Amino acid sequence: MKKTTKTAPKKSAKAKAAPKSAAKTKPAKEAKPKKLSALNAAAKVLADAKEPMACKELIEAMEKKGLWTSPGGKTPSATLYSAILREINAKGKEARFKKTDRGHFAINA
């Protein structure tokens, strides 16, 4: 018995060029309001509160006001605490926050 194999039909040498008139244009996107970071939201809450707050209280106030919500982290208050301390250490007197008591921060006026 003789085995035969199928041969694929030959493709034409001329390929069709894409029309140049169909330029790719993206539709204009609607400007979405940018979400605040946890630090920016905390600064806003502290400015409104005008009294020192603990990070846990800040997180709860930020969620109530709809300024910021945790993306699913287990300890958002610890993350905020660390970020505030980082800003205080990096910027010194220029920082937006000041530490008033252990675990409590106020807005640096």
C-alpha positions in Angstrom: 0.0 0.0 0.0 1.1 3.4 -0.8 0.5 6.3 1.6 -0.3 9.6 0.2 -0.2 12.9 2.1 -2.4 15.9 1.4 -0.7 19.0 0.3 -1.9 22.4 1.5 -3.2 24.7 -1.2 -0.7 27.4 -2.1 -1.4 30.9 -0.8 -1.6 33.7 -3.3 1.6 35.8 -3.4 -0.3 39.1 -3.2 -1.5 39.9 0.3 -4.2 42.5 0.7 -2.9 45.7 2.3 -4.9 47.3 5.1 -6.6 50.5 4.0 -4.7 53.5 5.3 -7.9 55.6 5.8 -8.9 53.5 8.8 -6.6 55.1 11.3 -6.8 53.9 14.8 -8.4 56.6 17.0 -9.3 56.1 20.6 -12.5 57.7 21.9 -12.0 60.4 24.5 -12.3 58.9 28.0 -14.4 60.6 30.6 -12.3 62.2 33.4 -12.8 60.1 36.5 -12.2 61.7 39.8 -8.9 60.4 41.2 -9.0 58.4 44.3 -7.3 59.8 47.4 -4.4 57.9 48.9 -4.6 56.8 52.5 -2.2 59.6 53.5 -4.2 62.3 51.7 -7.5 61.0 53.1 -6.0 60.9 56.6 -4.8 64.5 56.2 -8.3 65.6 55.1 -9.9 63.8 58.1 -7.5 65.3 60.6 -8.0 68.8 59.2 -11.8 68.4 59.6 -11.5 66.8 63.1 -9.1 69.4 64.5 -8.1 67.0 67.3 -5.5 64.2 67.5 -6.8 60.8 66.3 -5.4 57.2 66.4 -4.9 55.4 63.1 -7.8 53.0 63.7 -10.1 56.0 64.2 -8.7 57.6 61.1 -9.4 54.5 59.0 -13.0 54.3 60.3 -13.6 58.0 59.6 -12.1 57.8 56.1 -14.4 54.8 55.3 -17.5 56.6 56.7 -16.8 59.8 54.6 -16.1 57.7 51.5 -12.6 59.1 51.1 -10.7 55.9 51.2 -11.4 52.2 51.7 -8.9 49.4 52.3 -8.2 47.3 49.2 -8.4 44.2 51.4 -5.4 44.4 53.6 -5.5 42.9 57.0 -4.0 45.8 59.0 -4.8 49.1 57.2 -4.3 51.0 60.4 -0.7 49.7 60.8 0.0 50.6 57.2 -1.3 54.1 57.7 0.7 54.5 61.0 3.9 53.5 59.2 3.2 55.8 56.3 2.5 58.8 58.6 5.8 58.1 60.5 7.7 57.8 57.2 6.4 61.2 56.1 7.2 62.8 59.5 10.8 61.4 59.4 11.3 62.3 55.7 9.9 65.8 55.7 10.4 66.9 59.3 8.8 70.2 60.0 7.3 70.3 56.5 5.2 67.1 57.1 1.4 67.3 57.1 1.2 65.4 60.4 2.6 65.7 63.9 2.7 63.0 66.5 1.0 64.2 69.7 0.9 61.1 71.8 1.7 57.4 71.4 -0.3 56.3 68.4 -2.1 59.6 68.0 -1.5 62.2 65.2 -2.8 65.7 64.5 -2.6 67.9 61.4 0.6 70.0 61.4 -0.7 73.6 61.1 
